[in-house]
Amino acid sequence: MPKIHLLPLDVVIDAADDATVMGAAQALGYYWPTTCGGEGRCTTCACDVIDGAQLLSEMGRSERNSLVDERGEGVLRTAVRLACQARIRGDAGSDAIVTVRKPGVRPPV
Ligand code: FES
């Protein structure tokens, strides 16, 4: 099963193939900041992809539009992705690890 290394919490979680980064964390009880509930509109969920970006789905038009609308064109030159839209690729492999940084993510209570 692919894994996601969450910073700054510094925990590694399992992610089902094709899960979004946010969805994988939420499935395990983690709190992930969001105001639109994962619809790709608010950009509150945005995270920095530190490593393994190639293991994530390509950025789609709606993700791109939301990021540019909220943060400007410059965001496209950064490693920022919407955690509710970026999916672990189905062909990522069971030992794949994607590392993302998202302050505000909290572990299950
Ligand atoms: S949760 Fe709103 S854009 Fe991802």
Backbone and ligand atoms as CSV (ligand in chain L), in Angstrom:
chain,resi,resn,atom,element,x,y,z
A,1,MET,N,N,0.855,-1.195,0.000
A,1,MET,CA,C,0.000,0.000,0.000
A,1,MET,C,C,0.891,1.245,0.000
A,2,PRO,N,N,0.636,2.195,-0.884
A,2,PRO,CA,C,1.429,3.436,-0.883
A,2,PRO,C,C,1.289,4.155,0.451
A,3,LYS,N,N,2.245,5.024,0.726
A,3,LYS,CA,C,2.240,5.731,2.007
A,3,LYS,C,C,2.397,7.231,1.786
A,4,ILE,N,N,1.937,7.959,2.773
A,4,ILE,CA,C,2.104,9.423,2.768
A,4,ILE,C,C,2.834,9.804,4.045
A,5,HIS,N,N,3.925,10.520,3.882
A,5,HIS,CA,C,4.679,11.041,5.027
A,5,HIS,C,C,4.179,12.460,5.266
A,6,LEU,N,N,3.546,12.651,6.411
A,6,LEU,CA,C,2.948,13.944,6.733
A,6,LEU,C,C,3.891,14.757,7.609
A,7,LEU,N,N,4.242,15.937,7.113
A,7,LEU,CA,C,5.039,16.897,7.881
A,7,LEU,C,C,4.157,18.103,8.187
A,8,PRO,N,N,4.348,18.816,9.253
A,8,PRO,CA,C,5.396,18.634,10.252
A,8,PRO,C,C,5.056,17.594,11.333
A,9,LEU,N,N,3.932,16.899,11.217
A,9,LEU,CA,C,3.628,15.871,12.221
A,9,LEU,C,C,4.701,14.788,12.255
A,10,ASP,N,N,5.283,14.532,11.088
A,10,ASP,CA,C,6.295,13.481,10.935
A,10,ASP,C,C,5.717,12.096,11.243
A,11,VAL,N,N,4.597,11.809,10.591
A,11,VAL,CA,C,4.009,10.482,10.672
A,11,VAL,C,C,3.847,9.947,9.251
A,12,VAL,N,N,3.864,8.629,9.132
A,12,VAL,CA,C,3.673,7.978,7.837
A,12,VAL,C,C,2.369,7.196,7.907
A,13,ILE,N,N,1.487,7.457,6.946
A,13,ILE,CA,C,0.184,6.794,6.936
A,13,ILE,C,C,0.025,5.990,5.647
A,14,ASP,N,N,-0.813,4.980,5.705
A,14,ASP,CA,C,-1.145,4.209,4.515
A,14,ASP,C,C,-2.158,4.976,3.678
A,15,ALA,N,N,-2.052,4.806,2.367
A,15,ALA,CA,C,-3.004,5.440,1.460
A,15,ALA,C,C,-3.469,4.417,0.441
A,16,ALA,N,N,-4.751,4.223,0.367
A,16,ALA,CA,C,-5.291,3.322,-0.644
A,16,ALA,C,C,-4.980,3.872,-2.027
A,17,ASP,N,N,-4.772,2.967,-2.987
A,17,ASP,CA,C,-4.568,3.414,-4.360
A,17,ASP,C,C,-5.698,4.341,-4.751
A,18,ASP,N,N,-5.351,5.429,-5.382
A,18,ASP,CA,C,-6.322,6.376,-5.897
A,18,ASP,C,C,-6.957,7.250,-4.818
A,19,ALA,N,N,-6.531,7.113,-3.563
A,19,ALA,CA,C,-7.040,8.012,-2.522
A,19,ALA,C,C,-6.446,9.388,-2.724
A,20,THR,N,N,-7.193,10.414,-2.351
A,20,THR,CA,C,-6.587,11.742,-2.318
A,20,THR,C,C,-5.708,11.820,-1.075
A,21,VAL,N,N,-4.800,12.774,-1.073
A,21,VAL,CA,C,-3.924,12.949,0.090
A,21,VAL,C,C,-4.781,13.249,1.320
A,22,MET,N,N,-5.704,14.159,1.171
A,22,MET,CA,C,-6.565,14.526,2.297
A,22,MET,C,C,-7.471,13.360,2.687
A,23,GLY,N,N,-8.020,12.681,1.697
A,23,GLY,CA,C,-8.923,11.573,1.983
A,23,GLY,C,C,-8.236,10.436,2.716
A,24,ALA,N,N,-6.988,10.163,2.360
A,24,ALA,CA,C,-6.250,9.096,3.030
A,24,ALA,C,C,-6.064,9.434,4.504
A,25,ALA,N,N,-5.749,10.686,4.778
A,25,ALA,CA,C,-5.560,11.101,6.175
A,25,ALA,C,C,-6.893,11.079,6.926
A,26,GLN,N,N,-7.920,11.596,6.294
A,26,GLN,CA,C,-9.235,11.631,6.953
A,26,GLN,C,C,-9.751,10.219,7.224
A,27,ALA,N,N,-9.459,9.289,6.331
A,27,ALA,CA,C,-9.928,7.912,6.512
A,27,ALA,C,C,-9.354,7.291,7.777
A,28,LEU,N,N,-8.214,7.823,8.213
A,28,LEU,CA,C,-7.576,7.308,9.422
A,28,LEU,C,C,-7.883,8.176,10.644
A,29,GLY,N,N,-8.744,9.160,10.462
A,29,GLY,CA,C,-9.166,9.978,11.595
A,29,GLY,C,C,-8.395,11.266,11.784
A,30,TYR,N,N,-7.503,11.573,10.852
A,30,TYR,CA,C,-6.762,12.834,10.949
A,30,TYR,C,C,-7.675,13.995,10.581
A,31,TYR,N,N,-7.446,15.124,11.250
A,31,TYR,CA,C,-8.115,16.364,10.859
A,31,TYR,C,C,-7.261,17.035,9.804
A,32,TRP,N,N,-7.889,17.422,8.693
A,32,TRP,CA,C,-7.181,18.152,7.627
A,32,TRP,C,C,-7.934,19.455,7.378
A,33,PRO,N,N,-7.276,20.595,7.422
A,33,PRO,CA,C,-7.975,21.866,7.240
A,33,PRO,C,C,-8.732,21.924,5.907
A,34,THR,N,N,-9.983,22.298,5.959
A,34,THR,CA,C,-10.815,22.443,4.763
A,34,THR,C,C,-11.986,23.342,5.103
A,35,THR,N,N,-12.421,24.115,4.129
A,35,THR,CA,C,-13.670,24.844,4.324
A,35,THR,C,C,-14.719,24.459,3.288
A,36,CYS,N,N,-14.301,23.856,2.176
A,36,CYS,CA,C,-15.285,23.445,1.166
A,36,CYS,C,C,-15.609,21.958,1.263
A,37,GLY,N,N,-14.966,21.259,2.179
A,37,GLY,CA,C,-15.275,19.846,2.366
A,37,GLY,C,C,-14.693,18.936,1.298
A,38,GLY,N,N,-13.707,19.417,0.573
A,38,GLY,CA,C,-13.036,18.550,-0.404
A,38,GLY,C,C,-13.552,18.701,-1.819
A,39,GLU,N,N,-14.210,19.815,-2.103
A,39,GLU,CA,C,-14.763,20.026,-3.444
A,39,GLU,C,C,-13.803,20.759,-4.376
A,40,GLY,N,N,-12.621,21.061,-3.892
A,40,GLY,CA,C,-11.631,21.691,-4.764
A,40,GLY,C,C,-11.842,23.169,-4.988
A,41,ARG,N,N,-12.551,23.839,-4.083
A,41,ARG,CA,C,-12.861,25.254,-4.307
A,41,ARG,C,C,-12.160,26.209,-3.358
A,42,CYS,N,N,-11.880,25.782,-2.125
A,42,CYS,CA,C,-11.442,26.747,-1.106
A,42,CYS,C,C,-9.929,26.918,-1.035
A,43,THR,N,N,-9.178,25.942,-1.417
A,43,THR,CA,C,-7.710,25.861,-1.345
A,43,THR,C,C,-7.193,25.819,0.097
A,44,THR,N,N,-8.082,25.724,1.069
A,44,THR,CA,C,-7.646,25.612,2.468
A,44,THR,C,C,-6.833,24.347,2.697
A,45,CYS,N,N,-7.083,23.332,1.912
A,45,CYS,CA,C,-6.408,22.037,2.078
A,45,CYS,C,C,-5.020,22.000,1.466
A,46,ALA,N,N,-4.634,23.064,0.759
A,46,ALA,CA,C,-3.399,23.026,-0.030
A,46,ALA,C,C,-2.191,22.627,0.808
A,47,CYS,N,N,-1.340,21.819,0.195
A,47,CYS,CA,C,-0.137,21.347,0.888
A,47,CYS,C,C,1.056,21.483,-0.051
A,48,ASP,N,N,2.237,21.507,0.542
A,48,ASP,CA,C,3.471,21.494,-0.248
A,48,ASP,C,C,3.897,20.047,-0.451
A,49,VAL,N,N,4.144,19.683,-1.685
A,49,VAL,CA,C,4.636,18.335,-1.955
A,49,VAL,C,C,6.162,18.391,-1.902
A,50,ILE,N,N,6.712,17.740,-0.902
A,50,ILE,CA,C,8.155,17.794,-0.671
A,50,ILE,C,C,8.887,16.746,-1.496
A,51,ASP,N,N,8.277,15.595,-1.645
A,51,ASP,CA,C,8.918,14.504,-2.387
A,51,ASP,C,C,7.837,13.574,-2.938
A,52,GLY,N,N,8.112,12.989,-4.086
A,52,GLY,CA,C,7.198,11.996,-4.649
A,52,GLY,C,C,6.058,12.591,-5.465
A,53,ALA,N,N,6.240,13.811,-5.963
A,53,ALA,CA,C,5.168,14.445,-6.741
A,53,ALA,C,C,4.766,13.603,-7.944
A,54,GLN,N,N,5.726,12.837,-8.470
A,54,GLN,CA,C,5.432,12.011,-9.643
A,54,GLN,C,C,4.488,10.858,-9.321
A,55,LEU,N,N,4.276,10.614,-8.038
A,55,LEU,CA,C,3.373,9.536,-7.623
A,55,LEU,C,C,1.940,10.029,-7.474
A,56,LEU,N,N,1.737,11.316,-7.711
A,56,LEU,CA,C,0.401,11.896,-7.595
A,56,LEU,C,C,-0.209,12.106,-8.976
A,57,SER,N,N,-1.534,12.132,-9.007
A,57,SER,CA,C,-2.247,12.411,-10.248
A,57,SER,C,C,-1.832,13.775,-10.780
A,58,GLU,N,N,-1.963,13.949,-12.088
A,58,GLU,CA,C,-1.680,15.244,-12.692
A,58,GLU,C,C,-2.691,16.264,-12.205
A,59,MET,N,N,-2.274,17.508,-12.173
A,59,MET,CA,C,-3.184,18.565,-11.762
A,59,MET,C,C,-4.221,18.805,-12.864
A,60,GLY,N,N,-5.482,18.720,-12.502
A,60,GLY,CA,C,-6.548,18.929,-13.465
A,60,GLY,C,C,-6.894,20.402,-13.598
A,61,ARG,N,N,-7.752,20.692,-14.567
A,61,ARG,CA,C,-8.092,22.087,-14.843
A,61,ARG,C,C,-8.761,22.763,-13.661
A,62,SER,N,N,-9.661,22.074,-12.985
A,62,SER,CA,C,-10.376,22.726,-11.888
A,62,SER,C,C,-9.444,22.989,-10.711
A,63,GLU,N,N,-8.518,22.066,-10.439
A,63,GLU,CA,C,-7.545,22.305,-9.367
A,63,GLU,C,C,-6.678,23.513,-9.714
A,64,ARG,N,N,-6.224,23.534,-10.951
A,64,ARG,CA,C,-5.387,24.646,-11.411
A,64,ARG,C,C,-6.139,25.973,-11.285
A,65,ASN,N,N,-7.387,25.981,-11.737
A,65,ASN,CA,C,-8.168,27.216,-11.687
A,65,ASN,C,C,-8.391,27.680,-10.256
A,66,SER,N,N,-8.688,26.742,-9.363
A,66,SER,CA,C,-8.916,27.125,-7.964
A,66,SER,C,C,-7.652,27.720,-7.357
A,67,LEU,N,N,-6.515,27.078,-7.608
A,67,LEU,CA,C,-5.261,27.571,-7.046
A,67,LEU,C,C,-4.915,28.948,-7.603
A,68,VAL,N,N,-5.062,29.129,-8.907
A,68,VAL,CA,C,-4.717,30.421,-9.520
A,68,VAL,C,C,-5.680,31.498,-9.048
A,69,ASP,N,N,-6.960,31.183,-8.957
A,69,ASP,CA,C,-7.942,32.176,-8.504
A,69,ASP,C,C,-7.627,32.646,-7.097
A,70,GLU,N,N,-7.235,31.725,-6.234
A,70,GLU,CA,C,-7.025,32.072,-4.827
A,70,GLU,C,C,-5.623,32.582,-4.537
A,71,ARG,N,N,-4.641,32.136,-5.309
A,71,ARG,CA,C,-3.238,32.419,-4.935
A,71,ARG,C,C,-2.420,33.053,-6.043
A,72,GLY,N,N,-3.002,33.224,-7.215
A,72,GLY,CA,C,-2.277,33.850,-8.314
A,72,GLY,C,C,-1.488,32.840,-9.139
A,73,GLU,N,N,-1.085,33.291,-10.347
A,73,GLU,CA,C,-0.386,32.408,-11.293
A,73,GLU,C,C,0.900,31.826,-10.723
A,74,GLY,N,N,1.544,32.572,-9.836
A,74,GLY,CA,C,2.829,32.131,-9.292
A,74,GLY,C,C,2.748,30.791,-8.587
A,75,VAL,N,N,1.563,30.440,-8.133
A,75,VAL,CA,C,1.424,29.174,-7.411
A,75,VAL,C,C,1.770,27.984,-8.301
A,76,LEU,N,N,1.630,28.155,-9.610
A,76,LEU,CA,C,1.896,27.053,-10.531
A,76,LEU,C,C,3.395,26.766,-10.652
A,77,ARG,N,N,4.216,27.674,-10.148
A,77,ARG,CA,C,5.665,27.439,-10.169
A,77,ARG,C,C,6.155,26.900,-8.828
A,78,THR,N,N,5.219,26.537,-7.983
A,78,THR,CA,C,5.566,25.979,-6.675
A,78,THR,C,C,5.142,24.509,-6.630
A,79,ALA,N,N,5.393,23.884,-5.505
A,79,ALA,CA,C,5.033,22.469,-5.335
A,79,ALA,C,C,3.698,22.319,-4.629
A,80,VAL,N,N,2.877,23.362,-4.670
A,80,VAL,CA,C,1.596,23.322,-3.962
A,80,VAL,C,C,0.576,22.506,-4.746
A,81,ARG,N,N,-0.110,21.634,-4.045
A,81,ARG,CA,C,-1.239,20.895,-4.610
A,81,ARG,C,C,-2.419,20.979,-3.651
A,82,LEU,N,N,-3.608,20.820,-4.215
A,82,LEU,CA,C,-4.792,20.691,-3.368
A,82,LEU,C,C,-4.847,19.256,-2.868
A,83,ALA,N,N,-4.794,19.100,-1.551
A,83,ALA,CA,C,-4.764,17.751,-0.977
A,83,ALA,C,C,-6.061,16.995,-1.221
A,84,CYS,N,N,-7.130,17.729,-1.506
A,84,CYS,CA,C,-8.407,17.054,-1.766
A,84,CYS,C,C,-8.534,16.615,-3.215
A,85,GLN,N,N,-7.591,17.038,-4.062
A,85,GLN,CA,C,-7.657,16.695,-5.487
A,85,GLN,C,C,-6.491,15.815,-5.930
A,86,ALA,N,N,-5.339,15.955,-5.308
A,86,ALA,CA,C,-4.164,15.177,-5.682
A,86,ALA,C,C,-4.342,13.740,-5.186
A,87,ARG,N,N,-4.340,12.806,-6.105
A,87,ARG,CA,C,-4.561,11.393,-5.773
A,87,ARG,C,C,-3.270,10.607,-5.907
A,88,ILE,N,N,-3.118,9.632,-5.009
A,88,ILE,CA,C,-2.016,8.695,-5.158
A,88,ILE,C,C,-2.306,7.862,-6.391
A,89,ARG,N,N,-1.390,7.847,-7.327
A,89,ARG,CA,C,-1.635,7.126,-8.567
A,89,ARG,C,C,-1.816,5.631,-8.315
A,90,GLY,N,N,-2.728,5.061,-9.051
A,90,GLY,CA,C,-3.010,3.645,-8.891
A,90,GLY,C,C,-1.817,2.758,-9.188
A,91,ASP,N,N,-0.881,3.266,-10.015
A,91,ASP,CA,C,0.306,2.470,-10.365
A,91,ASP,C,C,1.523,2.883,-9.546
A,92,ALA,N,N,1.281,3.579,-8.426
A,92,ALA,CA,C,2.398,4.108,-7.635
A,92,ALA,C,C,3.243,2.990,-7.025
A,93,GLY,N,N,2.644,1.859,-6.741
A,93,GLY,CA,C,3.406,0.765,-6.133
A,93,GLY,C,C,3.261,0.773,-4.629
A,94,SER,N,N,3.384,-0.421,-4.064
A,94,SER,CA,C,3.089,-0.571,-2.636
A,94,SER,C,C,4.147,0.051,-1.739
A,95,ASP,N,N,5.357,0.281,-2.256
A,95,ASP,CA,C,6.392,0.872,-1.410
A,95,ASP,C,C,6.591,2.357,-1.694
A,96,ALA,N,N,5.677,2.944,-2.446
A,96,ALA,CA,C,5.792,4.360,-2.794
A,96,ALA,C,C,5.489,5.236,-1.581
A,97,ILE,N,N,6.239,6.325,-1.451
A,97,ILE,CA,C,5.996,7.279,-0.363
A,97,ILE,C,C,5.965,8.690,-0.939
A,98,VAL,N,N,4.897,9.396,-0.653
A,98,VAL,CA,C,4.770,10.803,-1.006
A,98,VAL,C,C,4.916,11.609,0.276
A,99,THR,N,N,5.768,12.609,0.254
A,99,THR,CA,C,5.964,13.446,1.440
A,99,THR,C,C,5.333,14.813,1.199
A,100,VAL,N,N,4.459,15.202,2.110
A,100,VAL,CA,C,3.801,16.506,1.990
A,100,VAL,C,C,3.916,17.253,3.317
A,101,ARG,N,N,3.894,18.583,3.208
A,101,ARG,CA,C,3.902,19.426,4.407
A,101,ARG,C,C,2.576,20.185,4.473
A,102,LYS,N,N,1.895,20.024,5.597
A,102,LYS,CA,C,0.649,20.744,5.803
A,102,LYS,C,C,0.499,21.072,7.286
A,103,PRO,N,N,0.896,22.278,7.685
A,103,PRO,CA,C,0.640,22.675,9.066
A,103,PRO,C,C,-0.862,22.659,9.337
A,104,GLY,N,N,-1.243,22.306,10.520
A,104,GLY,CA,C,-2.665,22.301,10.881
A,104,GLY,C,C,-3.302,20.938,10.838
A,105,VAL,N,N,-2.622,19.975,10.199
A,105,VAL,CA,C,-3.146,18.606,10.235
A,105,VAL,C,C,-2.956,18.064,11.648
A,106,ARG,N,N,-4.012,17.459,12.170
A,106,ARG,CA,C,-3.926,16.951,13.537
A,106,ARG,C,C,-4.227,15.453,13.567
A,107,PRO,N,N,-3.542,14.732,14.439
A,107,PRO,CA,C,-3.743,13.285,14.520
A,107,PRO,C,C,-5.095,12.935,15.116
A,108,PRO,N,N,-5.521,11.697,14.927
A,108,PRO,CA,C,-6.786,11.257,15.531
A,108,PRO,C,C,-6.723,11.399,17.038
A,109,VAL,N,N,-7.854,11.720,17.651
A,109,VAL,CA,C,-7.878,11.850,19.120
A,109,VAL,C,C,-8.383,10.556,19.745
L,1,FES,S1,S,-10.754,21.142,0.669
L,1,FES,FE1,FE,-11.362,22.929,-0.359
L,1,FES,S2,S,-10.051,22.962,-2.061
L,1,FES,FE2,FE,-9.493,21.142,-1.050
